[in-house]
Amino acid sequence: METQILNLKEPYEYIHCNGEVGKHIATFIVYETTKGENGSYKLESHSHPIVKYWNAPGGVVWNNVELTDCDVLCSEDKKEVDIYYFFRMVRRNWGVDNETDYLEKAKSLQNTLLDYEIKFMDLSAMPQYRGKLLIREWNHDILLEFEEKDSKIICRDNGKSQYPIYCEAETRDELLDKLADLCFEWERFTDRRVNIHVKTEQKEYEEIINQIELDRLSWDQ
C-alpha cells in the first residue's frame, strides 16, 4: 500500500458530509493492489479529504469519507451556499423515495450549516438564489403524484423539484391540509422569495390542487 498527499491551492472549498463541514485543504490518497479471482492484479485508489476546522491547526483526515461522498458548499472567495446545491444535499442524504419529512430534514441541514460550523468559519452562508438575489418573486411548479396504499393517500413530488414533497393521510381533507401546510412552509423557508405552485396530471386529484391554489391568496395577506 502506498499513500500520497495532494496539497490544494487557494481559494479552498468548504465541503460537507454527514453533517460535518470543513475547509478542504488537501487530499490523502491511498493506493493498494488487490489480487482478483483469476490471479490478475488490480490497482485501487481511495481519496480522503483533509480538512481544516476553524480553531484547529494543520489538517484532519476524514478517514471514513471519500471525496465522492462529499458535497461542495462554496468557495473560500465566494462564501455563499447555492440554493440548488443545498437541496441537492438534502436529496442526496435522504433520497426522493424514502418516507421522510423533507422539510424538517432541510431545516435540520440548514441549522447545521448556519448555526454550527458555518458560523465559526465566518461563512455567512444563508442559502442564496443563484443570480436571483434581487428578484422578489420567482415561480416554481411542482408536479405531484398521488397513490392510494394501505388505506392511505400518499402524495409525493415527481423527483424533479428543488423542494421535496411527501405527505400521507387517511382522507382527502387531511391530505389537503398537510399539503397546503407543507407548501406554505417551503415558501417561508425561502423567505417568501419563491412562489410554490403545485400541479398534477391525475384528474381525480385536481380538486385538491385547485383548493391549494385558492388558499395561496390568503398566504399573501
N, C-alpha and C positions, 0 to 999 in steps of 0.2 A: 504494500500500500504506500502511495506517495501523496504528499499534500503540497498545496501552493496557496499563497495569499495574494490575491489580486487587489491592490490598492486602487480606489476610485479617486476621481478628481472632483473638486468643487465646480459648480454647486452640487451638493449632495441631495439625495432624495429622502423624504420621510416615507417609511413603509409601515404597513400594518399586517398583522397576522394573529388570529385568535385573541383579539382584544389587547394585544401589545403593540406599542408604537415606538419606533426608534429611527435615528438618523443612519442611513445605510452608508458606511464609510469604506467598506471593503468586503470582499467575498472570500470565504475559506473553501477551497476546492479540494475534494478528496478523490484520488484516483485509485481504483483497485481492479485487479484482474481476476476474473472468475472462469472456472472450467465448466463447460457445458456437458450435457449427457453424451454427446458424440465425441468428446475428447478435445474439442476445439476451445481456444481461449478467447475471452471477450473482455474488452476494456470498458469499465463503467466509471462514471464520474458523478459526484454529488456536490452541489453548490449550496453552501450555507451562508446566509448574510451575517456580516459583522456589523453591529450597530453601536452607536454611541448614545447614551442617555444624557439627559440634561445636566446631571450632577455627578457623573462618573468619569474618571479618567480612562484613557485608552478606549478599547472597544470590547464588546461582549459578543461571543459567537452564539447564534441561535442554533444549537446543536440538533434540535428536533424539528427544525423547519428548513425546507429548501426554498430557493428563490421562486420556484414555480407555485409555492403555496402563498406567496405574498402579493399584496396589492400596493401600488404606489399611491400615496395620498397626495403629495405635491412636491415641488422642488424647493430647495432652500432659498432660491432667489425669487420665488413667487409663492408665498405662503397662503394659498387658497386651496381648499379641497373642492374639487369639481363635483357638482351635484350628481352628474352621470356616473362618475367613478364611485361616489358614495353609495348609490343604490346598487351598483354592480357588486359592491362588497356585501350588501345585505343579501342579495340573491345568491352570491357565491357561498356565503356562510350558512344560509338556511334554505336554499333551494326554492323552486317555484311550486313544487307539488307537495311539499310537506305541510301538514295542517298546523300552521303556526300563526300566531298573531303578528303579522309582518310589521304593522305599525309600532307595536311595542318593541320589536327587535330593532327597528330603525331608530327609535328613541334611545334604546339602550346603547346602540353603537355610537350614536351622536354624543351621548353623555360621556361615553368612554373617551372619545376623541377630544371633546371640548373641555371637560371638567377634570381630566386626569393628566395624561401625558402631554396633550397639546398645550394646555395652559402653562405647564412647566417649561416647555420648549419655546414659549413666546411665539406660537404659531398663528394665533388669532384666526383659526381655520373654520369658521362657520361655513357649512356647505354653500357654495356660490353657484349661480347660474352662469354657465359659460357664455360670455358675450351678451347676457341678457340682464345685467345688473340694473340697468336704468329703465327697463321695461316694466311697467306696473302690473300689466295683466298679460298672461300667457295661457292660452287654452290647451288643455291636454285631454285627449279622448282615451278612454279605457274600454276595451271590448271585453264584456263579461260572458262567462259561460256558466250555465246552470245545469244541475243534475239532481235527481231525487234518489236517495240511497238510505236504506235502514230507517225509514220513516222520517227522514230529514231532507231539507232542501239545502243543497250546497252551492255556493257561489264563489267563483274564483276568476281572476283575470286570465287572459289567454297567454300569459308569459312574456308579453312584449312591452308591458307598461313599466315606467320608471317607478311607479307607486303600486306595489303589490297589493292585491285584494284577495282576502279569503274570509268567508264567514259562513256559518251554517245555522239553521233554525228549523223549528218544527212546523211553523206556519208562515204564510206569506207576509202577514203583518209584522211578525217578529223579524223576518229577514229584511223587510223594508226598513225597519228601524235600525237594525245593525248596519246595513249597507249605507244608509244615509249618514249615520254617525261616523262610519269609517271614512267616507269621502270628505266629510266636513273636517275631521281630524287631520287628514292628509293636507288639506288646504291650509289649515292652521299651522301645521308642521313646516310648511314652506313660507310662512309669514304672509299668507294670502297673496303671494305673487303668482300663483298658479290657479287657474280655474279648472277643477276636475269635472269632466263630463263623462258619464257612463253610457254605454250603448250595448245592445245585444242583437244577435241575428235570430234569436229564438222568440218567435211571435208570442208564445204563451206567457212570456215574462215581460213584455213591453209595458204592461200596466205599472209594474214596479219601477221601471226605468223612467217612465213619464212622470210618476209621482216624485221621484227624487229630483228631477229637473225642475219641477214646480216648487219643491221645497227650497231649491237654491235661491229663490227670490228672497226668502227670509234670512238667508245667511249673510246677504249683503246689507242688511238693515243696520 
